[in-house]
Amino acid sequence: MIRVYDNETGSLLGDITEAHLKFLVDQLQETSLEDQDYYVDQATIEILSQAGAEPQLIDLLKSGMGTRPGYEIRWARE
């Protein structure tokens, strides 16, 4: 199971599939091979959506952002 967390609050945003994780890794910049966190803002969500992200992944990212201009997520295999 791959869980996605709000890195600031530590709260669980939800679970994603292997396909969702692969999509995020392929689309977003990582600073190292061990990198498991990403900064997400409205522009990131739009780019992911235009690149073909599944609606479930977009909904999860939007729900975590709330009214903030952006936030950092992290994923973990549990």
Phi, psi and omega in degrees: 000136178249120182252143179245131183239151168284119185292332181284314184264340184080001183283146178286126176271327179154184180255147176234164180272168174302322180295320177297315180297315179301318179300312179299314180299319180291327187267331187253153183281134176246147180270343177201171179294335180269001183298128180229022178225153183217146172270131182236130172224183183299322179296320178298315180298318179296318179298315179297319179297314179294333180278356176103020178300144178291146181305325180298320180291316179299315179300318180298314181294320178295318183297325180287332184286322181058232181262001179289154178288339179183168180200167180254134175248159171221153178240155180211140173275125181228000000 
